[in-house]
Amino acid sequence: MTQPPPLPSDGHWQRALLIVIALLVGLLTGLAAGVLAVLLHATIRDAAKWAGATFMAVTMLLLKIRELMR
């Protein structure tokens, strides 16, 4: 039975993983904000504005929290 190679100890993979998680959470919240805006009878343009702003805000918030936790 072969062993998987050990993960690098420099922590770059952890930072990359946290950035990917922040982007995915931002994407999901942006999608939820866009769907909610459409359900509340907003125009498609307004829904896209809300989704984009929510994506940017949540992603930047999570990246800032990650930076402060170092």
Predicted model as a PDB file, atoms N, CA, C, CB and O in Angstrom, pLDDT in the B-factor column:
MODEL        1                                                                  
ATOM      1  N   MET A   1       0.837  -1.161   0.000  1.00 64.00           N  
ATOM      2  CA  MET A   1       0.000   0.000   0.000  1.00 64.00           C  
ATOM      3  C   MET A   1       0.896   1.243   0.000  1.00 64.00           C  
ATOM      4  CB  MET A   1      -0.960  -0.013   1.212  1.00 64.00           C  
ATOM      5  O   MET A   1       1.800   1.361   0.827  1.00 64.00           O  
ATOM      6  N   THR A   2       0.646   2.149  -0.910  1.00 80.00           N  
ATOM      7  CA  THR A   2       1.497   3.337  -1.008  1.00 80.00           C  
ATOM      8  C   THR A   2       0.927   4.480  -0.188  1.00 80.00           C  
ATOM      9  CB  THR A   2       1.657   3.767  -2.469  1.00 80.00           C  
ATOM     10  O   THR A   2      -0.287   4.621  -0.039  1.00 80.00           O  
ATOM     11  N   GLN A   3       1.816   5.279   0.330  1.00 84.00           N  
ATOM     12  CA  GLN A   3       1.437   6.442   1.128  1.00 84.00           C  
ATOM     13  C   GLN A   3       1.326   7.658   0.210  1.00 84.00           C  
ATOM     14  CB  GLN A   3       2.468   6.700   2.270  1.00 84.00           C  
ATOM     15  O   GLN A   3       2.131   7.808  -0.709  1.00 84.00           O  
ATOM     16  N   PRO A   4       0.337   8.534   0.446  1.00 80.00           N  
ATOM     17  CA  PRO A   4       0.290   9.767  -0.350  1.00 80.00           C  
ATOM     18  C   PRO A   4       1.453  10.672   0.031  1.00 80.00           C  
ATOM     19  CB  PRO A   4      -1.060  10.506  -0.147  1.00 80.00           C  
ATOM     20  O   PRO A   4       1.944  10.615   1.158  1.00 80.00           O  
ATOM     21  N   PRO A   5       1.888  11.495  -0.892  1.00 76.00           N  
ATOM     22  CA  PRO A   5       3.015  12.375  -0.552  1.00 76.00           C  
ATOM     23  C   PRO A   5       2.610  13.365   0.538  1.00 76.00           C  
ATOM     24  CB  PRO A   5       3.511  13.137  -1.806  1.00 76.00           C  
ATOM     25  O   PRO A   5       1.458  13.796   0.578  1.00 76.00           O  
ATOM     26  N   PRO A   6       3.524  13.725   1.407  1.00 74.00           N  
ATOM     27  CA  PRO A   6       3.188  14.675   2.482  1.00 74.00           C  
ATOM     28  C   PRO A   6       2.917  16.066   1.910  1.00 74.00           C  
ATOM     29  CB  PRO A   6       4.332  14.744   3.525  1.00 74.00           C  
ATOM     30  O   PRO A   6       3.483  16.459   0.890  1.00 74.00           O  
ATOM     31  N   LEU A   7       2.042  16.794   2.589  1.00 64.00           N  
ATOM     32  CA  LEU A   7       1.744  18.150   2.163  1.00 64.00           C  
ATOM     33  C   LEU A   7       2.914  19.063   2.497  1.00 64.00           C  
ATOM     34  CB  LEU A   7       0.450  18.660   2.824  1.00 64.00           C  
ATOM     35  O   LEU A   7       3.600  18.858   3.499  1.00 64.00           O  
ATOM     36  N   PRO A   8       3.145  20.072   1.659  1.00 64.00           N  
ATOM     37  CA  PRO A   8       4.250  20.989   1.969  1.00 64.00           C  
ATOM     38  C   PRO A   8       3.996  21.712   3.285  1.00 64.00           C  
ATOM     39  CB  PRO A   8       4.442  22.013   0.831  1.00 64.00           C  
ATOM     40  O   PRO A   8       2.854  22.023   3.624  1.00 64.00           O  
ATOM     41  N   SER A   9       5.053  21.972   4.011  1.00 68.00           N  
ATOM     42  CA  SER A   9       4.904  22.574   5.332  1.00 68.00           C  
ATOM     43  C   SER A   9       4.959  24.093   5.311  1.00 68.00           C  
ATOM     44  CB  SER A   9       5.967  22.056   6.245  1.00 68.00           C  
ATOM     45  O   SER A   9       4.881  24.716   6.369  1.00 68.00           O  
ATOM     46  N   ASP A  10       5.089  24.710   4.140  1.00 72.00           N  
ATOM     47  CA  ASP A  10       5.226  26.160   4.096  1.00 72.00           C  
ATOM     48  C   ASP A  10       3.896  26.897   4.228  1.00 72.00           C  
ATOM     49  CB  ASP A  10       5.892  26.561   2.819  1.00 72.00           C  
ATOM     50  O   ASP A  10       3.906  28.110   4.435  1.00 72.00           O  
ATOM     51  N   GLY A  11       2.771  26.229   4.119  1.00 75.00           N  
ATOM     52  CA  GLY A  11       1.474  26.853   4.352  1.00 75.00           C  
ATOM     53  C   GLY A  11       0.863  27.520   3.132  1.00 75.00           C  
ATOM     54  O   GLY A  11      -0.208  28.118   3.244  1.00 75.00           O  
ATOM     55  N   HIS A  12       1.502  27.440   1.967  1.00 83.00           N  
ATOM     56  CA  HIS A  12       0.926  28.061   0.776  1.00 83.00           C  
ATOM     57  C   HIS A  12      -0.376  27.390   0.371  1.00 83.00           C  
ATOM     58  CB  HIS A  12       1.916  28.007  -0.380  1.00 83.00           C  
ATOM     59  O   HIS A  12      -1.299  28.054  -0.101  1.00 83.00           O  
ATOM     60  N   TRP A  13      -0.456  26.089   0.552  1.00 84.00           N  
ATOM     61  CA  TRP A  13      -1.669  25.386   0.160  1.00 84.00           C  
ATOM     62  C   TRP A  13      -2.825  25.770   1.072  1.00 84.00           C  
ATOM     63  CB  TRP A  13      -1.446  23.871   0.190  1.00 84.00           C  
ATOM     64  O   TRP A  13      -3.974  25.800   0.631  1.00 84.00           O  
ATOM     65  N   GLN A  14      -2.539  26.066   2.340  1.00 86.00           N  
ATOM     66  CA  GLN A  14      -3.607  26.490   3.255  1.00 86.00           C  
ATOM     67  C   GLN A  14      -4.140  27.856   2.869  1.00 86.00           C  
ATOM     68  CB  GLN A  14      -3.103  26.518   4.702  1.00 86.00           C  
ATOM     69  O   GLN A  14      -5.350  28.084   2.892  1.00 86.00           O  
ATOM     70  N   ARG A  15      -3.233  28.778   2.509  1.00 87.00           N  
ATOM     71  CA  ARG A  15      -3.676  30.110   2.078  1.00 87.00           C  
ATOM     72  C   ARG A  15      -4.493  30.014   0.805  1.00 87.00           C  
ATOM     73  CB  ARG A  15      -2.474  31.041   1.863  1.00 87.00           C  
ATOM     74  O   ARG A  15      -5.519  30.680   0.668  1.00 87.00           O  
ATOM     75  N   ALA A  16      -4.041  29.187  -0.129  1.00 88.00           N  
ATOM     76  CA  ALA A  16      -4.776  29.028  -1.385  1.00 88.00           C  
ATOM     77  C   ALA A  16      -6.157  28.429  -1.134  1.00 88.00           C  
ATOM     78  CB  ALA A  16      -3.984  28.143  -2.363  1.00 88.00           C  
ATOM     79  O   ALA A  16      -7.140  28.849  -1.744  1.00 88.00           O  
ATOM     80  N   LEU A  17      -6.228  27.467  -0.253  1.00 91.00           N  
ATOM     81  CA  LEU A  17      -7.513  26.840   0.066  1.00 91.00           C  
ATOM     82  C   LEU A  17      -8.463  27.836   0.727  1.00 91.00           C  
ATOM     83  CB  LEU A  17      -7.303  25.627   0.982  1.00 91.00           C  
ATOM     84  O   LEU A  17      -9.653  27.850   0.413  1.00 91.00           O  
ATOM     85  N   LEU A  18      -7.960  28.665   1.632  1.00 90.00           N  
ATOM     86  CA  LEU A  18      -8.803  29.668   2.280  1.00 90.00           C  
ATOM     87  C   LEU A  18      -9.294  30.720   1.291  1.00 90.00           C  
ATOM     88  CB  LEU A  18      -8.042  30.339   3.413  1.00 90.00           C  
ATOM     89  O   LEU A  18     -10.418  31.208   1.411  1.00 90.00           O  
ATOM     90  N   ILE A  19      -8.463  31.070   0.322  1.00 91.00           N  
ATOM     91  CA  ILE A  19      -8.889  32.024  -0.701  1.00 91.00           C  
ATOM     92  C   ILE A  19      -9.969  31.417  -1.575  1.00 91.00           C  
ATOM     93  CB  ILE A  19      -7.699  32.468  -1.560  1.00 91.00           C  
ATOM     94  O   ILE A  19     -10.946  32.088  -1.907  1.00 91.00           O  
ATOM     95  N   VAL A  20      -9.808  30.156  -1.951  1.00 94.00           N  
ATOM     96  CA  VAL A  20     -10.827  29.485  -2.759  1.00 94.00           C  
ATOM     97  C   VAL A  20     -12.140  29.378  -1.984  1.00 94.00           C  
ATOM     98  CB  VAL A  20     -10.342  28.084  -3.186  1.00 94.00           C  
ATOM     99  O   VAL A  20     -13.212  29.578  -2.555  1.00 94.00           O  
ATOM    100  N   ILE A  21     -12.064  29.066  -0.702  1.00 94.00           N  
ATOM    101  CA  ILE A  21     -13.275  28.988   0.119  1.00 94.00           C  
ATOM    102  C   ILE A  21     -13.949  30.351   0.205  1.00 94.00           C  
ATOM    103  CB  ILE A  21     -12.942  28.470   1.531  1.00 94.00           C  
ATOM    104  O   ILE A  21     -15.174  30.436   0.122  1.00 94.00           O  
ATOM    105  N   ALA A  22     -13.168  31.424   0.371  1.00 94.00           N  
ATOM    106  CA  ALA A  22     -13.743  32.772   0.421  1.00 94.00           C  
ATOM    107  C   ALA A  22     -14.445  33.112  -0.893  1.00 94.00           C  
ATOM    108  CB  ALA A  22     -12.648  33.815   0.721  1.00 94.00           C  
ATOM    109  O   ALA A  22     -15.527  33.699  -0.887  1.00 94.00           O  
ATOM    110  N   LEU A  23     -13.833  32.745  -2.013  1.00 95.00           N  
ATOM    111  CA  LEU A  23     -14.459  33.009  -3.311  1.00 95.00           C  
ATOM    112  C   LEU A  23     -15.753  32.210  -3.497  1.00 95.00           C  
ATOM    113  CB  LEU A  23     -13.483  32.682  -4.438  1.00 95.00           C  
ATOM    114  O   LEU A  23     -16.738  32.733  -4.017  1.00 95.00           O  
ATOM    115  N   LEU A  24     -15.747  30.963  -3.079  1.00 96.00           N  
ATOM    116  CA  LEU A  24     -16.948  30.143  -3.221  1.00 96.00           C  
ATOM    117  C   LEU A  24     -18.086  30.628  -2.326  1.00 96.00           C  
ATOM    118  CB  LEU A  24     -16.628  28.695  -2.901  1.00 96.00           C  
ATOM    119  O   LEU A  24     -19.242  30.645  -2.747  1.00 96.00           O  
ATOM    120  N   VAL A  25     -17.761  31.021  -1.094  1.00 96.00           N  
ATOM    121  CA  VAL A  25     -18.795  31.557  -0.205  1.00 96.00           C  
ATOM    122  C   VAL A  25     -19.345  32.864  -0.771  1.00 96.00           C  
ATOM    123  CB  VAL A  25     -18.230  31.781   1.222  1.00 96.00           C  
ATOM    124  O   VAL A  25     -20.553  33.098  -0.734  1.00 96.00           O  
ATOM    125  N   GLY A  26     -18.459  33.719  -1.296  1.00 95.00           N  
ATOM    126  CA  GLY A  26     -18.906  34.954  -1.930  1.00 95.00           C  
ATOM    127  C   GLY A  26     -19.787  34.687  -3.137  1.00 95.00           C  
ATOM    128  O   GLY A  26     -20.779  35.383  -3.352  1.00 95.00           O  
ATOM    129  N   LEU A  27     -19.429  33.687  -3.920  1.00 96.00           N  
ATOM    130  CA  LEU A  27     -20.232  33.332  -5.087  1.00 96.00           C  
ATOM    131  C   LEU A  27     -21.613  32.835  -4.683  1.00 96.00           C  
ATOM    132  CB  LEU A  27     -19.521  32.271  -5.915  1.00 96.00           C  
ATOM    133  O   LEU A  27     -22.612  33.210  -5.296  1.00 96.00           O  
ATOM    134  N   LEU A  28     -21.674  31.999  -3.664  1.00 97.00           N  
ATOM    135  CA  LEU A  28     -22.966  31.481  -3.215  1.00 97.00           C  
ATOM    136  C   LEU A  28     -23.847  32.568  -2.620  1.00 97.00           C  
ATOM    137  CB  LEU A  28     -22.760  30.383  -2.196  1.00 97.00           C  
ATOM    138  O   LEU A  28     -25.054  32.586  -2.864  1.00 97.00           O  
ATOM    139  N   THR A  29     -23.265  33.473  -1.846  1.00 97.00           N  
ATOM    140  CA  THR A  29     -24.079  34.551  -1.277  1.00 97.00           C  
ATOM    141  C   THR A  29     -24.511  35.535  -2.355  1.00 97.00           C  
ATOM    142  CB  THR A  29     -23.305  35.285  -0.176  1.00 97.00           C  
ATOM    143  O   THR A  29     -25.615  36.074  -2.291  1.00 97.00           O  
ATOM    144  N   GLY A  30     -23.663  35.773  -3.333  1.00 96.00           N  
ATOM    145  CA  GLY A  30     -24.057  36.622  -4.457  1.00 96.00           C  
ATOM    146  C   GLY A  30     -25.199  36.007  -5.248  1.00 96.00           C  
ATOM    147  O   GLY A  30     -26.133  36.700  -5.650  1.00 96.00           O  
ATOM    148  N   LEU A  31     -25.119  34.708  -5.468  1.00 96.00           N  
ATOM    149  CA  LEU A  31     -26.196  34.016  -6.162  1.00 96.00           C  
ATOM    150  C   LEU A  31     -27.493  34.081  -5.366  1.00 96.00           C  
ATOM    151  CB  LEU A  31     -25.813  32.563  -6.423  1.00 96.00           C  
ATOM    152  O   LEU A  31     -28.561  34.320  -5.929  1.00 96.00           O  
ATOM    153  N   ALA A  32     -27.399  33.870  -4.066  1.00 97.00           N  
ATOM    154  CA  ALA A  32     -28.595  33.949  -3.218  1.00 97.00           C  
ATOM    155  C   ALA A  32     -29.187  35.355  -3.237  1.00 97.00           C  
ATOM    156  CB  ALA A  32     -28.258  33.540  -1.773  1.00 97.00           C  
ATOM    157  O   ALA A  32     -30.408  35.509  -3.274  1.00 97.00           O  
ATOM    158  N   ALA A  33     -28.330  36.391  -3.213  1.00 96.00           N  
ATOM    159  CA  ALA A  33     -28.833  37.763  -3.257  1.00 96.00           C  
ATOM    160  C   ALA A  33     -29.510  38.052  -4.586  1.00 96.00           C  
ATOM    161  CB  ALA A  33     -27.697  38.759  -3.020  1.00 96.00           C  
ATOM    162  O   ALA A  33     -30.537  38.730  -4.623  1.00 96.00           O  
ATOM    163  N   GLY A  34     -28.952  37.549  -5.673  1.00 96.00           N  
ATOM    164  CA  GLY A  34     -29.572  37.748  -6.989  1.00 96.00           C  
ATOM    165  C   GLY A  34     -30.914  37.051  -7.099  1.00 96.00           C  
ATOM    166  O   GLY A  34     -31.870  37.623  -7.621  1.00 96.00           O  
ATOM    167  N   VAL A  35     -30.995  35.830  -6.616  1.00 96.00           N  
ATOM    168  CA  VAL A  35     -32.258  35.080  -6.655  1.00 96.00           C  
ATOM    169  C   VAL A  35     -33.295  35.763  -5.774  1.00 96.00           C  
ATOM    170  CB  VAL A  35     -32.045  33.613  -6.197  1.00 96.00           C  
ATOM    171  O   VAL A  35     -34.458  35.882  -6.160  1.00 96.00           O  
ATOM    172  N   LEU A  36     -32.887  36.209  -4.604  1.00 96.00           N  
ATOM    173  CA  LEU A  36     -33.810  36.898  -3.708  1.00 96.00           C  
ATOM    174  C   LEU A  36     -34.315  38.198  -4.326  1.00 96.00           C  
ATOM    175  CB  LEU A  36     -33.134  37.182  -2.368  1.00 96.00           C  
ATOM    176  O   LEU A  36     -35.491  38.534  -4.184  1.00 96.00           O  
ATOM    177  N   ALA A  37     -33.442  38.930  -5.008  1.00 96.00           N  
ATOM    178  CA  ALA A  37     -33.855  40.171  -5.661  1.00 96.00           C  
ATOM    179  C   ALA A  37     -34.869  39.890  -6.772  1.00 96.00           C  
ATOM    180  CB  ALA A  37     -32.632  40.909  -6.233  1.00 96.00           C  
ATOM    181  O   ALA A  37     -35.832  40.639  -6.932  1.00 96.00           O  
ATOM    182  N   VAL A  38     -34.661  38.827  -7.532  1.00 95.00           N  
ATOM    183  CA  VAL A  38     -35.614  38.475  -8.597  1.00 95.00           C  
ATOM    184  C   VAL A  38     -36.944  38.045  -7.990  1.00 95.00           C  
ATOM    185  CB  VAL A  38     -35.045  37.346  -9.498  1.00 95.00           C  
ATOM    186  O   VAL A  38     -38.006  38.388  -8.510  1.00 95.00           O  
ATOM    187  N   LEU A  39     -36.890  37.300  -6.899  1.00 96.00           N  
ATOM    188  CA  LEU A  39     -38.134  36.883  -6.246  1.00 96.00           C  
ATOM    189  C   LEU A  39     -38.903  38.072  -5.674  1.00 96.00           C  
ATOM    190  CB  LEU A  39     -37.835  35.881  -5.136  1.00 96.00           C  
ATOM    191  O   LEU A  39     -40.125  38.018  -5.534  1.00 96.00           O  
ATOM    192  N   LEU A  40     -38.187  39.139  -5.345  1.00 96.00           N  
ATOM    193  CA  LEU A  40     -38.837  40.345  -4.840  1.00 96.00           C  
ATOM    194  C   LEU A  40     -39.192  41.312  -5.970  1.00 96.00           C  
ATOM    195  CB  LEU A  40     -37.936  41.040  -3.824  1.00 96.00           C  
ATOM    196  O   LEU A  40     -39.453  42.489  -5.725  1.00 96.00           O  
ATOM    197  N   HIS A  41     -39.200  40.814  -7.205  1.00 95.00           N  
ATOM    198  CA  HIS A  41     -39.644  41.536  -8.403  1.00 95.00           C  
ATOM    199  C   HIS A  41     -38.736  42.696  -8.777  1.00 95.00           C  
ATOM    200  CB  HIS A  41     -41.038  42.049  -8.200  1.00 95.00           C  
ATOM    201  O   HIS A  41     -39.213  43.716  -9.273  1.00 95.00           O  
ATOM    202  N   ALA A  42     -37.438  42.555  -8.546  1.00 94.00           N  
ATOM    203  CA  ALA A  42     -36.481  43.548  -9.029  1.00 94.00           C  
ATOM    204  C   ALA A  42     -36.187  43.237 -10.495  1.00 94.00           C  
ATOM    205  CB  ALA A  42     -35.161  43.544  -8.168  1.00 94.00           C  
ATOM    206  O   ALA A  42     -36.404  42.117 -10.956  1.00 94.00           O  
ATOM    207  N   THR A  43     -35.702  44.219 -11.210  1.00 95.00           N  
ATOM    208  CA  THR A  43     -35.317  43.975 -12.600  1.00 95.00           C  
ATOM    209  C   THR A  43     -34.044  43.122 -12.613  1.00 95.00           C  
ATOM    210  CB  THR A  43     -35.096  45.325 -13.371  1.00 95.00           C  
ATOM    211  O   THR A  43     -33.352  42.990 -11.604  1.00 95.00           O  
ATOM    212  N   ILE A  44     -33.764  42.559 -13.761  1.00 95.00           N  
ATOM    213  CA  ILE A  44     -32.565  41.718 -13.887  1.00 95.00           C  
ATOM    214  C   ILE A  44     -31.313  42.558 -13.644  1.00 95.00           C  
ATOM    215  CB  ILE A  44     -32.503  41.049 -15.291  1.00 95.00           C  
ATOM    216  O   ILE A  44     -30.350  42.089 -13.038  1.00 95.00           O  
ATOM    217  N   ARG A  45     -31.335  43.791 -14.117  1.00 96.00           N  
ATOM    218  CA  ARG A  45     -30.174  44.665 -13.923  1.00 96.00           C  
ATOM    219  C   ARG A  45     -29.948  44.960 -12.432  1.00 96.00           C  
ATOM    220  CB  ARG A  45     -30.364  45.985 -14.703  1.00 96.00           C  
ATOM    221  O   ARG A  45     -28.816  44.921 -11.948  1.00 96.00           O  
ATOM    222  N   ASP A  46     -31.025  45.252 -11.722  1.00 96.00           N  
ATOM    223  CA  ASP A  46     -30.894  45.502 -10.288  1.00 96.00           C  
ATOM    224  C   ASP A  46     -30.470  44.239  -9.539  1.00 96.00           C  
ATOM    225  CB  ASP A  46     -32.214  46.031  -9.719  1.00 96.00           C  
ATOM    226  O   ASP A  46     -29.678  44.311  -8.600  1.00 96.00           O  
ATOM    227  N   ALA A  47     -30.989  43.093  -9.948  1.00 95.00           N  
ATOM    228  CA  ALA A  47     -30.596  41.834  -9.315  1.00 95.00           C  
ATOM    229  C   ALA A  47     -29.109  41.566  -9.532  1.00 95.00           C  
ATOM    230  CB  ALA A  47     -31.435  40.665  -9.868  1.00 95.00           C  
ATOM    231  O   ALA A  47     -28.424  41.082  -8.631  1.00 95.00           O  
ATOM    232  N   ALA A  48     -28.612  41.879 -10.728  1.00 96.00           N  
ATOM    233  CA  ALA A  48     -27.180  41.696 -11.001  1.00 96.00           C  
ATOM    234  C   ALA A  48     -26.340  42.654 -10.160  1.00 96.00           C  
ATOM    235  CB  ALA A  48     -26.883  41.909 -12.501  1.00 96.00           C  
ATOM    236  O   ALA A  48     -25.261  42.292  -9.692  1.00 96.00           O  
ATOM    237  N   LYS A  49     -26.835  43.871  -9.969  1.00 96.00           N  
ATOM    238  CA  LYS A  49     -26.114  44.823  -9.105  1.00 96.00           C  
ATOM    239  C   LYS A  49     -26.039  44.303  -7.676  1.00 96.00           C  
ATOM    240  CB  LYS A  49     -26.800  46.207  -9.126  1.00 96.00           C  
ATOM    241  O   LYS A  49     -24.977  44.336  -7.055  1.00 96.00           O  
ATOM    242  N   TRP A  50     -27.150  43.829  -7.161  1.00 95.00           N  
ATOM    243  CA  TRP A  50     -27.172  43.300  -5.796  1.00 95.00           C  
ATOM    244  C   TRP A  50     -26.274  42.078  -5.667  1.00 95.00           C  
ATOM    245  CB  TRP A  50     -28.602  42.943  -5.382  1.00 95.00           C  
ATOM    246  O   TRP A  50     -25.542  41.942  -4.687  1.00 95.00           O  
ATOM    247  N   ALA A  51     -26.329  41.189  -6.655  1.00 96.00           N  
ATOM    248  CA  ALA A  51     -25.509  39.976  -6.604  1.00 96.00           C  
ATOM    249  C   ALA A  51     -24.022  40.321  -6.659  1.00 96.00           C  
ATOM    250  CB  ALA A  51     -25.876  39.030  -7.762  1.00 96.00           C  
ATOM    251  O   ALA A  51     -23.223  39.759  -5.911  1.00 96.00           O  
ATOM    252  N   GLY A  52     -23.657  41.233  -7.533  1.00 96.00           N  
ATOM    253  CA  GLY A  52     -22.250  41.620  -7.650  1.00 96.00           C  
ATOM    254  C   GLY A  52     -21.728  42.314  -6.403  1.00 96.00           C  
ATOM    255  O   GLY A  52     -20.620  42.040  -5.941  1.00 96.00           O  
ATOM    256  N   ALA A  53     -22.536  43.210  -5.867  1.00 96.00           N  
ATOM    257  CA  ALA A  53     -22.114  43.914  -4.657  1.00 96.00           C  
ATOM    258  C   ALA A  53     -22.001  42.957  -3.478  1.00 96.00           C  
ATOM    259  CB  ALA A  53     -23.094  45.042  -4.326  1.00 96.00           C  
ATOM    260  O   ALA A  53     -21.078  43.071  -2.673  1.00 96.00           O  
ATOM    261  N   THR A  54     -22.919  42.031  -3.374  1.00 96.00           N  
ATOM    262  CA  THR A  54     -22.866  41.055  -2.284  1.00 96.00           C  
ATOM    263  C   THR A  54     -21.651  40.151  -2.421  1.00 96.00           C  
ATOM    264  CB  THR A  54     -24.145  40.214  -2.253  1.00 96.00           C  
ATOM    265  O   THR A  54     -20.977  39.859  -1.433  1.00 96.00           O  
ATOM    266  N   PHE A  55     -21.368  39.705  -3.646  1.00 97.00           N  
ATOM    267  CA  PHE A  55     -20.193  38.870  -3.887  1.00 97.00           C  
ATOM    268  C   PHE A  55     -18.920  39.596  -3.462  1.00 97.00           C  
ATOM    269  CB  PHE A  55     -20.109  38.472  -5.370  1.00 97.00           C  
ATOM    270  O   PHE A  55     -18.088  39.032  -2.752  1.00 97.00           O  
ATOM    271  N   MET A  56     -18.770  40.848  -3.896  1.00 97.00           N  
ATOM    272  CA  MET A  56     -17.559  41.598  -3.562  1.00 97.00           C  
ATOM    273  C   MET A  56     -17.449  41.845  -2.059  1.00 97.00           C  
ATOM    274  CB  MET A  56     -17.540  42.929  -4.313  1.00 97.00           C  
ATOM    275  O   MET A  56     -16.372  41.708  -1.479  1.00 97.00           O  
ATOM    276  N   ALA A  57     -18.562  42.208  -1.434  1.00 96.00           N  
ATOM    277  CA  ALA A  57     -18.529  42.521  -0.005  1.00 96.00           C  
ATOM    278  C   ALA A  57     -18.187  41.290   0.835  1.00 96.00           C  
ATOM    279  CB  ALA A  57     -19.873  43.096   0.440  1.00 96.00           C  
ATOM    280  O   ALA A  57     -17.337  41.359   1.722  1.00 96.00           O  
ATOM    281  N   VAL A  58     -18.834  40.186   0.561  1.00 96.00           N  
ATOM    282  CA  VAL A  58     -18.598  38.979   1.361  1.00 96.00           C  
ATOM    283  C   VAL A  58     -17.196  38.430   1.117  1.00 96.00           C  
ATOM    284  CB  VAL A  58     -19.650  37.904   1.037  1.00 96.00           C  
ATOM    285  O   VAL A  58     -16.518  38.022   2.059  1.00 96.00           O  
ATOM    286  N   THR A  59     -16.762  38.417  -0.131  1.00 95.00           N  
ATOM    287  CA  THR A  59     -15.424  37.908  -0.435  1.00 95.00           C  
ATOM    288  C   THR A  59     -14.351  38.767   0.226  1.00 95.00           C  
ATOM    289  CB  THR A  59     -15.200  37.859  -1.954  1.00 95.00           C  
ATOM    290  O   THR A  59     -13.415  38.235   0.822  1.00 95.00           O  
ATOM    291  N   MET A  60     -14.478  40.087   0.128  1.00 96.00           N  
ATOM    292  CA  MET A  60     -13.498  40.971   0.760  1.00 96.00           C  
ATOM    293  C   MET A  60     -13.522  40.845   2.281  1.00 96.00           C  
ATOM    294  CB  MET A  60     -13.758  42.418   0.357  1.00 96.00           C  
ATOM    295  O   MET A  60     -12.474  40.896   2.925  1.00 96.00           O  
ATOM    296  N   LEU A  61     -14.712  40.680   2.855  1.00 95.00           N  
ATOM    297  CA  LEU A  61     -14.816  40.494   4.302  1.00 95.00           C  
ATOM    298  C   LEU A  61     -14.096  39.218   4.737  1.00 95.00           C  
ATOM    299  CB  LEU A  61     -16.292  40.445   4.733  1.00 95.00           C  
ATOM    300  O   LEU A  61     -13.344  39.232   5.711  1.00 95.00           O  
ATOM    301  N   LEU A  62     -14.318  38.140   4.034  1.00 94.00           N  
ATOM    302  CA  LEU A  62     -13.663  36.875   4.406  1.00 94.00           C  
ATOM    303  C   LEU A  62     -12.160  36.942   4.214  1.00 94.00           C  
ATOM    304  CB  LEU A  62     -14.231  35.722   3.587  1.00 94.00           C  
ATOM    305  O   LEU A  62     -11.414  36.393   5.026  1.00 94.00           O  
ATOM    306  N   LEU A  63     -11.692  37.608   3.150  1.00 93.00           N  
ATOM    307  CA  LEU A  63     -10.264  37.733   2.946  1.00 93.00           C  
ATOM    308  C   LEU A  63      -9.634  38.612   4.028  1.00 93.00           C  
ATOM    309  CB  LEU A  63      -9.977  38.304   1.561  1.00 93.00           C  
ATOM    310  O   LEU A  63      -8.512  38.352   4.461  1.00 93.00           O  
ATOM    311  N   LYS A  64     -10.345  39.642   4.461  1.00 95.00           N  
ATOM    312  CA  LYS A  64      -9.833  40.495   5.530  1.00 95.00           C  
ATOM    313  C   LYS A  64      -9.787  39.732   6.857  1.00 95.00           C  
ATOM    314  CB  LYS A  64     -10.702  41.760   5.670  1.00 95.00           C  
ATOM    315  O   LYS A  64      -8.837  39.877   7.626  1.00 95.00           O  
ATOM    316  N   ILE A  65     -10.804  38.928   7.120  1.00 93.00           N  
ATOM    317  CA  ILE A  65     -10.802  38.103   8.329  1.00 93.00           C  
ATOM    318  C   ILE A  65      -9.638  37.117   8.287  1.00 93.00           C  
ATOM    319  CB  ILE A  65     -12.144  37.347   8.481  1.00 93.00           C  
ATOM    320  O   ILE A  65      -8.978  36.899   9.303  1.00 93.00           O  
ATOM    321  N   ARG A  66      -9.378  36.518   7.119  1.00 90.00           N  
ATOM    322  CA  ARG A  66      -8.260  35.587   6.978  1.00 90.00           C  
ATOM    323  C   ARG A  66      -6.940  36.307   7.245  1.00 90.00           C  
ATOM    324  CB  ARG A  66      -8.252  34.952   5.569  1.00 90.00           C  
ATOM    325  O   ARG A  66      -6.049  35.758   7.893  1.00 90.00           O  
ATOM    326  N   GLU A  67      -6.818  37.527   6.748  1.00 91.00           N  
ATOM    327  CA  GLU A  67      -5.597  38.288   6.965  1.00 91.00           C  
ATOM    328  C   GLU A  67      -5.400  38.627   8.448  1.00 91.00           C  
ATOM    329  CB  GLU A  67      -5.624  39.569   6.133  1.00 91.00           C  
ATOM    330  O   GLU A  67      -4.281  38.568   8.957  1.00 91.00           O  
ATOM    331  N   LEU A  68      -6.480  38.979   9.131  1.00 91.00           N  
ATOM    332  CA  LEU A  68      -6.373  39.333  10.536  1.00 91.00           C  
ATOM    333  C   LEU A  68      -6.130  38.123  11.433  1.00 91.00           C  
ATOM    334  CB  LEU A  68      -7.620  40.045  10.975  1.00 91.00           C  
ATOM    335  O   LEU A  68      -5.616  38.278  12.541  1.00 91.00           O  
ATOM    336  N   MET A  69      -6.483  36.936  10.985  1.00 85.00           N  
ATOM    337  CA  MET A  69      -6.312  35.725  11.795  1.00 85.00           C  
ATOM    338  C   MET A  69      -4.875  35.203  11.738  1.00 85.00           C  
ATOM    339  CB  MET A  69      -7.279  34.635  11.324  1.00 85.00           C  
ATOM    340  O   MET A  69      -4.525  34.322  12.523  1.00 85.00           O  
ATOM    341  N   ARG A  70      -4.035  35.713  10.839  1.00 77.00           N  
ATOM    342  CA  ARG A  70      -2.659  35.239  10.732  1.00 77.00           C  
ATOM    343  C   ARG A  70      -1.848  35.594  11.928  1.00 77.00           C  
ATOM    344  CB  ARG A  70      -2.006  35.788   9.517  1.00 77.00           C  
ATOM    345  O   ARG A  70      -0.664  35.264  11.991  1.00 77.00           O  
TER     346      ARG A  70                                                      
ENDMDL                                                                          
END                                                                             
